Amino acid sequence: MSDAIKHECGLAMVRLKKPLQYYLDHYGTALYGLNKMYLLMEKQHNRGQDGAGLANIKLDMPPGTRYISRYRSNDKTPIQDLFQHITQRIEAGTEGLPERQQDPEWLKANLPFTGELFLGHLRYGTYGGNSLEQIHPFLRQNNWMTRNLIVAGNFNMTNVDQLFDQLVDLGQHPKEKADTVTIMEKIGHFLDEQNEKLYRKYKKQGLPKKEISPRIARELKVKKILRKSARYWDGGYAMAGMIGHGDAFVLRDPHGIRPAFYYEDEEVCVVASERPVIQTALNVAIQDIHEVPPGQALIMPKTGDSQLATIREPGPRKACSFERIYFSRGNDADIYRERLALGRQVCPAILEEVSHDLKHTVFSFIPNTAEISFYGMMKGMEDYLNRVKKEKILKYEGHLDPEKLSQLLSIRPRMEKSLWKDVKMRTFISEDSSRDELVRHVYDVTYETVNPDDNLVVIDDSIVRGTTLQQSILRILDRLGPKKIVVVSSAPQIRYPDCYGINMSRLSEFAAFRAAISLLQKTGQGHIIEETYQQCKEQNRLPDEEIQNFVAQIYAPFTTGELSDEIARQLTPASMRAEVKIIYQSVEDLHEACPGNTGDWYFTGQFPTPGGMRVMNRAFINYYEGNSERSY
């Protein structure tokens, strides 16, 4: 994606089901779990580069010994910094005594991150700063083992105000109004409540206090805690937690918006936000990895196998389609096929735009994540040319001389790596105009790949704001001297904010929204803007079931093509010599390419939760009032 947006987060969890000696005997190391966590997190570095954190719980430790370890990093390379720190701690603890690394009991008793239960998190900050305090996993500490709680997640809640007020009504005094704090304290409250209930029960029965704690650990009902905690949550979430004595869980929202996958055998239970990282880390087959169902929790008790439990009744599946378009790594078998399909689907519109003149059309892509959809686009163009060749060969009815046949068979799409991304440039210059001039050189071109009478078609995953196109990419492509530049988005037009984990909250930043507003004003329909504002304000007083999408009125008077043309006009720099056209994927073709992930609210305004609809209204009110605050 040429436009940089903060998005998504990544989860990784490992639960070792055997004693550490088992892993030393079978895999040559007692640090098997830590090593697997490194792989799971490193293979998901695409999901979070603002920070990384890891927590570990040791099971059955005696009182007076440390059984929880946690380290978080907001270093420029947080995963490497995280595991380098942990490795240095372990090496320092065994320095001069290498035999200790072959002694699992000693390692567990004396060194951090040598337990059986791990929870890792990769963070993209969608809100606020990037201090260590904002990096997951979060820890809620207590002297009672069964009241310690560690939580990490890939989520955004749309009703933080409501959840905050509920905590206050419960008698709590939260330190800040943030979804991470409210979620942590909500689960912690019901964890405390169940602890207290069990404690009173066994105290009444006359059990010695020392014997009550292990009873509580055996009888805690994680399912019940999660059901009470999640009852009023509105948002997209995949979150994981560990309780101090060793129970763990992974919980997914009722619409399956945020992803979570798991694998389990007799040795280990593993969870990750992406399926292929589990395949790679454990070398297991795709059919052995399962998706945590929407609305359910994968509960991993301290003893016994994991089990799925319904926490919230599932609604219509609305898994995020951006996962397939861009966020997840493309080496997932299904995502790879879907991105190829996304590239194929835009071929008819491209052919129409270049008048089917592939002889004078060069195809390329905007690095690097659009590469797979580029392959799909080229396969689609090859299919088109094969049909053309077949028609011409049949037209000759067998009277085609070898030279003409060779000419026909040699026709193929012209593809070049016309655009290069050299580095993620950083500059010491803070003055805007000079800084922009340097940033324009992040990309460069392969000279002499395009002729003056050629069309240049470049495909991108998505065009969100269009800022990078306008400030650098279009100017750079213009150096090649094509007569027309066609920028293709494998995703539809982004028209509405996201509130479930992607940092897209301000309508004024969307190229499609700016184009619609411009067209309304140009065509004398500016009154629609005022009317929409008043209708959005009215909805603030309505119950959830009565909220409507009035923001759709902003787009309704215009076709997708009209909006695309206005986007192209707005993004084209004044100095451009080439004509610029922009083509977007249709929503219908997106659904055909990615049938399993139909969450499309940022394209259609069809939010799966009432909180999403309220965020959309608030975003428009903020735009109209000139308020730059986040809408959720």
N, C-alpha and C positions, 0 to 999 in steps of 0.2 A: 504494500500500500504506500503510495507516494506521500499521502498526508499522514503525518505522525499523530496517532491518537493513543492515549493511555487506555489500556483495556485489560480485562480479564485478570485472573491470578491463577496460580497453579497449586495443586495439593498433591502430597505424596505421603503415604502411610505404610509402615511395615510392622506386622505383628509376628514375631517369632514364636512358633508353637512347640519348640523343643528346647531342652537345656543348651546353654552355649557350647558345652563340650561336644554336642552332636555336630555342630557346624564346624568346629575345629577338626573333628574326625573325618567328616565327609567333604569339606571344602577347604581345609587347610588353614582356616582362620576363625578365631572367635569373634572377629569384627565383621562377620558376614552381613548382619543387618545394617550396620553403618555403611558398608561398601555398596549395598543395594540402594540405600537412600541417596548416596551420591549420584549413582546412575539415574535414578528416577528423577532427581531434581535437575541434574545437568541436561538430561534429554528433554526437559520442559523449560529450558531457560527462555524460550520464546514467550512464555506466559508471564514473565515478571523479571524485570531488570532494575527495579528501583530498590529492592531489598530482598533478603532471604533469611529464613529462620528455621531452626531445628530444635525440637524438644525430644527428650528420651525419658522413659520410666523404667526403673528396675523393679522387678517383681520380688516380693517376699523378702525385702530387706529388713534387718532388725532395727528396732528403735535406736536413734542416735547416729544412724548412718544416712548419708545423702542418697535419695532414691529418685530425684528429679533433676535433670540437667536441661538447660536451655541456653542457646546462643543465637543472637540475631545480628545481622550486618546490613549496613546501608552503604557499603563500600562501592566503588565504581564497578567492581566485579564481585558482587556479593556472594555468589555460590562458592567461588574459589576461596574467598576470604573466610567464609564460614567453615569450610572443611579443612582449610589450612590451619585455622585456629585450633580446631578439634584435634587434628593430627599432631600438632605440636604439643598439645596437652598430654596426649597419650605417649608420644615419644619421650617427652620429658619425664614422665612417670616411670618409664621402663629403661631409662638411659643407663647403660652399663650392665643391665641385667636382661638381656634379650630373651632369656628363658621365661620371663614373666608373661611375654606375649603368647606363650603356649600354656598359660595357666588361667583358664576362664574364670575360675572362682576368685582368684586374686584380682584379675582385671575388673570384675564386676564389683568387688568390695572396695576397690581403691581408686578407680579412674572414671571420669565422666563419660557419658555416651556409650556405655557398655552394657546397657540393659536390653530388654526384649521388645519394647514397644517404642516406635519412632513416629513422629509427626513433623513433616516438613512443609514449608510454604514459600512460594515465590510471589512477589508483590509488584503489581503495577498500581501506583497510587492514583485513584480516581478522584480523590478529594483531600484537601489539606496538604500538609507538608510531607516530609520524608524523614522524620526523626526516628530514632530507634524505638521510641514509645509507640509509634504507629505501625510497626512491623510485626506481623504474626510469627509464631503462635503467641497468644496471650495467656497469661498465667494468673489464676486466682488461687492464692495460697491459704493454707490453713494447717494447724497442727494435727488435725484429724485427717488421716490418710484419705478417707473416702469423701472428704470435702474439697480436696485439691482438684482443680479443673484446669485443663489446657485446651484451648480452642483456636482453630485456624479456619479460614474459609475463603471461598471465591463467591462474593455476594455483594449486593446492595439492597437495602431495605427502603421502601418508598414511604413508610409510615413511622419514621423514627420519632416524630413528635408524640404520636399516640403511644408507642412503646415506652418512651421516656416517662410519660405521665403515669403509665401503669406501674412502673418501678417506684415512682414517688408515692403512689397510692398504696403500694405494698410496704411503705415505710422506709424505703432505701433513699440514699442520697448520692446518686451517680456523680462521678467527678466531671463528666462532660456529656454533651448530647451528640453521640455518634453511634452509628449502627453497630460497630464492633463492641462498644461498651455495653449498649443495651442488650445485645444478644448474649454476651458473656454473663451479664448480671441476671438476665432472665433464666438462663439455664442454671446458673449458680444458686438462684433463689430456690428453685424446686429441688435441686440437689440437696441443699441445706434442709429443706422441709422434710424430705424423705429420710434423711439422716436422723433428724430430730424425732420423727415419728417412730422409727425403728428403735432408737435409743430409749425412748420412753416405754415402748412395749417390753423390751427385755429388762429394763430396770425394774419395771413393775413385777416381772416374773422372778425377780430376786437374783439375776445373774450378776456375777462380779463385773465391775466396769471394764476390767482388762479383757474379759471374754466377749464383751458386747461388740467391740470394734470388728473382729473377724466375722462375727455374725452379720453385721451390717454389710461388710464387703461381699459376703455371699448372697445377700438377699436384696441388694439394691436393684430396682427395676428401671433400667435405662429407658426402656420404651415409654414408661409412664412419665418419666421426667421430660422426655422430648415432646410427648404429646401435649403436656401442659404448657411447656415453654413455647412451642411453635404455633399455638392455637391462633394467634392474631398476627402472625408474620405476613407481610405483603412485600414480595420481592422475588428476585431470582437468587437461588443459593445452592451451593454444594459446600457443606461445612463438615469439619471433622473435629472430634474431641477425644480427650483421654482423661479418665478419672484416676486419682492418685494410686489406688490399689491395683489398677490394671485393666478395668473395663474400658472399651473404646467404641466409637461409633462414627459413621459417616452418614449424613442426612442430606437428602435432595428435595428441592421445592416441588410442589404438586404438579407443575406444568413441565418439569424437566428442563427448565431454561438453562441452567448451568450444568456442565457435564461431570460425570464421575463413573469410573470403571473399577472392577475389582477382579482379583484372581485368588483362589485358595486351593491349597493341597494339604497334605499331612504335615508339612514343614513350616508353612508360612501363609499369611493372608496379606495381600498387597492391594493398595488403592492408589489410583492416580487420576488426574484430570483428563489424560489422553490414553487411548488404548495401546498404540504401538510402543510407548515407553515401557509398559509392562512386558510386552512381547520381547523387547530388546533386553531389558534388565534381567529377566528370568528365563529367556529362551523358551517361551511356551507358545502354543498354537493359538491362533485368533479365536477359534471356537471355544477355547477354555476360559476366555475372558468375558465377563458379563457386565452389563450396565446396571448401576444401582437404579431401580425403577423410580419414576417420579412419585413424590409423596412418601417414599419409604426410607427407612434407615437400615444400613448394614450394621448390626450390633455385634461387636466382637467381645464376648465375655472373657474374663481372665482365664477361665477354664472352659474347655469345650469348643466346638466349632461355631463359626459365625452363623447368624440367622438374619433374615430380612423381616422387618416389621413395618406395618403401615402406621405412619405418624399423622399424615394429613391425607384426606381422600383425594386421589389424583383427579385433576381436571383435564381438559383437552391438551394433548401433547403440543407444546410450543417451544421445543428445543431451539436454541439460538442458531439461526441460519448463518450468522457471521462466523461461527465456528467452522463451518464447511468452506465458506468463501475465503477466509483469511486467517483466523486466530490459531486454529490447531495446525500442527505440523502436517504437511501433505503426504507423509509416508504411511498414514493410515490407509489400509486397502480401500475402504469405502470412500474416504475423502478424496483420494487420488482419482478414483473414477468420477466422482461428482465434479471435481474441478475440471477434468477433461470435458465433461458434459457442459459445464458453464461456458467453456470456450467454444464448443461446437454451436451452442444455442445462438450466439451473436452473429454467426456467419451470414445468414440472410440479410440482416440489416447492413452489415459491412459491404456485401456485394452490391447492394442497392446504392450505397453511398459512393462507391468507386465505379459505378456504372458497369459492373462485372468485368472491368478491365484489369485483370490480374497481371497482364504483361507489364503494366506500368504501376504496379503496386508492390511496395516492400512492407513486410510484416516484422514487427519486433515487439518487445515487452518492456515495461518499466520495472527494473529489478526490485527484489529478486523473487518475492513470493508469488508473483503473477506468472511464473514460468510454466506451471502445470496447466493453467487455463490457456496459456499461449500454445502449448502442445495440442490441446483440444481444438483450438481455433485452426491450427494448421492442418490437423486431421480433417476437420470440416471442409477446409478449402481444397484439400486433396480429393475428398469425396466429390466435391462439385466439379473439379477438373476431370476426374475420371468419368463422370456422367457426360461432360462435354466431349471428351475424346471418343467415348463409345458412340455417341450420336453422330459424330463426324465420320467415324469408321464405317458405321452402318450405312451412312448416306452414300458412300462410294460403292457399296454393293460388291465388294471384292476387287474393285479396279483401282486399288491404291498402291502406287509404286513404293518401293522400299524407302526412298528418300523422304517422301511425304509422311510415310508411316513413322519413320524415325523422328521427324520433326514433331509430329503429334505426340508421340510417346515421351518426348523430352520436355514437354510443357509441365512445369511444376510451380508451386507457389514460391515466390522470392522471399526468403526470410534471412534476416541479418541481426546480429547483436549490435544494433545501432546506438544503444544507450548504455553507458557504464556508470555504476556508482562506485567511485574510487574509495572514499573513506567517509566515516561519520565525522565531518569536519568540525573542529572546535576553533574558535578564534578569540584572541585576547582583546579584540576591538569591540567596544561597547556602543559606539556611535552607530545609529541604525542604518544609515545609507551605506556606510562602508562595510558594515557587517553583512548586510543583504548582498552586496556585491561579491563578497567572498563565499557566502553560502551558495550562491548560484553555481559555483564551480564544484559542488559536491558531485554533480553528474558531468559526464563528458560523452562525446560522440565518437563513433568510428567513422572517420572521414572517407569520402568517396564510395559510400555504400548506396547512395541515393542519387538519382539523376534529376535534372531540373524539371522534367515532365512527369515525374513519378508522384504517386500518392504514398504517404508514409502512414501506416496503421500501427499504433502501439496500444497494447492492452494492459490495463491495470486492474488490481483486485476491486478497487472501489474508489470513487471520487467523492470525498466527504465535503471538505471545505474548498478544495481547489487551489489552496494557497501555494502549494509547491508547484503545481502546474503553472500558475500565473507568474510566480516569481523566478522560476528557474527552468523547469523542464521544457515548456513550449519555446522559450527563447533559445535554449540549447539545441533542440531539435531543428529549429529554424536555420541553424548554421549549416545543416546538410543541404539546404536549398530545395526542398520538395515544393510542388505546386499546392499540395493540400496535406494537412496533418489531421488524421482521424484518431481521436483518443477514445478507446473503448473501455467501458467499465463492466467487469464481469458480474457486478452487483447492480441492483436497481438504484434509482435515485433515493438518497436518504432525505426524508422529509420531516421526520419527527425525532424527538429526543429519545435516548435510551436511559433507563433508570435501573437496570438490572446488572450492572457491572462494567459497562463501557462508559468512558468519559465523553459522552456526547449529550450535553444538557442544554446548550444555548442555541435556539433556533437561528439566530442571526449568523451563526458560523456555517450553516449549511448552504452550499452553493444552490441547491434546488429551492430552498426557502427564499433566498435573496432574489433569485430569478422570478419566482412567483410574485413577490411583492413588487418588483420592478414592472412586470407585465400588467398587474392590476392598476398601477398608477399610470402606465402608458395608455391603457385602453379605457381610462375613465371609470374604472371600477374600484377606486380607492375606498369607497364607502364600505366595501366588504371587510376591510381591515378593522374599521371602527366597530362594525356590527359584531364581528367575531370576538373582539375584545370584551364587549359588553356581555355577550353570551357566555364567555369563559368565566367572567366574574360572577355571573348569576349561578353558575354550577357549583361554586364553592359552598353554597348552602344546601345542595341537594344530597340525598343519600346515594350510596354507591351504585345501586341498581338503575338510577336515573341519569347517570352521567353519559353524555354524548360527545362524539368527536366533531366539534364545530370547527376545529383548525383545518379540517379537510376542505372547508369552503375556500380557503386561500388558494388551493390548487385546482379546485373543481372547474373553473372556466377554461382551463388550458389542457391541451393534449401533452403527453409525455414528450413528443417531438418538439412542440413549441417551447416547453421548458428547457429541453436540451439545447436548442438553438440559442435561447437567451443566456444559458449558462456559458456556452461557448463564446458568445459576444462579450460577456462580462469578464471572462478569464483571459481573453486574448490581449496580450500586451500591444500597445499602440505601435511599437516598432516592428511588429511581425510582418514578414513578406508573404508567408504562406497563408492560405485560407485554413481556418480551424473549424473542425466539426467534432461533436461529442456524441457518442452512442452509449446508451445505458441498456443493461439487461432488463427484460420485462419481468414483473413479479411472477407471471404465469410460467415463464421459462425457468425461473429460479426454482419454483416448486417442482417442476418436472425433473430438473437436474438433481435436486436435493430433497427427495420426497420424505425423508425421515426427520428432517429438521425444518419445521414449518413456522418457526418463530420469526415473524416478519414485521413487527410493530414499527421499527424505524423506517420501513418502506411504506407501510399501509396505514399506520395509526391504529391498528387493531391490537391493543394492548391486552395481554392475558389476565391482568389483575386490575382491580379498581384503582389501586395506588398508581399504576402506570398512566391511567386516564387522567388522574388528578395532576400528575407531573406534567403531562402534555399541556393541560390548561394553564398551569402555573408558568410553564415555559413561554407560552404566548403572552400572558399578562406581563411577565418580566420583559419580553421583547418590546411590547407596546409602551411600557412605562420607562424604558431605557435603563432597566435594572440588570446589571451584569452578573448578579448572583446565580449560583447553581440552583436549578429548579427542583432539587430533591436533596 
